Amino acid sequence: MPADLTVAILFQVGLLIVVSSIFSELFRKFKLPGVIGAILVGLFIGGPAGLGLIREVTVINLLASLGAILVLFTTGLQFDASAFWKLGKKAFLITTIGVILSILLGYGVGLALGFSWQAAFLLGAVLAPSGTSVIAAILSYEGMVETKIGSTLLTAVVLDDIEGILILTIVLSAIAKGAFSMSGLLSIAVIASLFILVSIYIGSKILPFVIKRLQGFISDEILFIILLGLGLMLAFASALFGLSAITGAFIMGAIIPYRRIGEKLAEKISMMKELFAAIFFTSIGLAISPIGMITFLPTGLIILGIAIFARLLGGLIGGRLAGFHGKTLWAATVGLAVRAEMSFIIAYEGVTMGIVDPDFLTLTAIAVIGSMIIVLPLFSKLIRDNGELKDHGVERIQY
């Protein structure tokens, strides 16, 4: 690589990091998700119709892939099996029905809009997961993390991410087969579920033993670096076996003992994750045209409406089955209607693998940003004004 090109790449990466970090923080100051700020930065400083300041998209996309892997690796680190089982049943009911409805309705509306079955299937997968980081940030800001509803919601969104990983694995495997059939889909679902669950189970038995042996010989800092490296290697191995790289990253994070290592490791790499996650979301903006946002707005709004409807209906049904009622039921249901990073990661995987074109990211951006603008204020108000939720005597569930 010529020296002048290397210097140009360094400048562009540095510019992207500085501007996206500033805008993300500005949006947080105004109580808006930093994700929106990062996407807007990519939209206007580079991209098809931006200022053209970012041109070396190959390097940016490589760093963005690392960002997606780190996001899922840290999500896996936050998975605490012992805490999960305390609230797992309620969390499963309130989130899973909404996930299923989102996939079915997303697939149906995709076909109605003229998408191929592959793109329609991917659309359903994009609409399924809730916004883990956004919901966690709102609960923390409102001081609701230690409440019963806060603990249940945090458990639900982590479960949501696990289901999102499983859905992505199933969708990519089904598309790779080149044909859609219910029997084939069920077999892929069973195989993918067993692969993820067995990997987590076996890994969670072996890795703690290995870590215990290593702790006597190396420092915690070196151990953390080794575990992070293993996460990146397992992401690569997953890709070799036809799975998504982020599936391997999540599994590696999930098998690291949460209480002893995972919680500390998540804190250690939080700055690195934030850095590369900002690059990832900015890369989404780089692939989107402002004119395209206007062109695809009607279609995007249809998809947004379906996305919110599916999670609200699924949440209300699942929440009643889980025993929620009144304002508690509505707060949990509305919170799970927010979409965020996982939807972008699934869409990005689809574009990277050539299943859909970059216009798919534009539709995803409209649906995700729209859900944040519409749902978040209502969720914050329900959390803030609902006196029956402020039961701070409940034991905190760590995530």
JOTA-V328674 format. One line per field, one symbol per residue. ss: DSSP state (H for helix, E for strand, - for the rest). phi: phi as a letter, one per 30 degrees, with the letter a starting at -180 (. if undefined). Layout:
ss = ???
phi = ???
This chain:
ss = --HHHHHHHHHHHHHHHHHHHHHHHHHHH----HHHHHHHHHHHH-----------HHHHHHHHHHHHHHHHHHHHH---HHHHHHHHHHHHHHHHHHHHHHHHHHHHHHHH----HHHHHHHHHHHH---HHHHHHHHHH------HHHHHHHHHHHHHHHHHHHHHHHHHHHHHH----HHHHHHHHHHHHHHHHHHHHHHHHHHHHHHHHH-----HHHHHHHHHHHHHHHHHHHHH----HHHHHHHHHHH--HHHHHHHHHHH-HHHHHHHHHHHHHHHHH---HHHHHH-HHHHHHHHHHHHHHHHHHHHHHHHH----HHHHHHHHHH-----HHHHHHHHHHHH------HHHHHHHHHHHHHHHHHHHHHHHHHHH-HHH----------
phi = .edddddddddddddddddddddddddddcicddedddddeddccbidbcdidccddddddddddddddddddddddddceddeddbdddddddcddddddddddddddddddjdddddddddeddddddceddddddddddicdddddddddddddddedddddddedddddddddibcbdddddddddddddeddddddddddddeddddddddcbddddddddddddddddddddddcicdedddddedddddedddbeddddddcddddddddddddddddddcceddeddceedddddeddddddddddddddddddjdaiddddddddedddcadddddddddddedidbceeddddddddddddddddeedddddddcdddddcdddddcdb
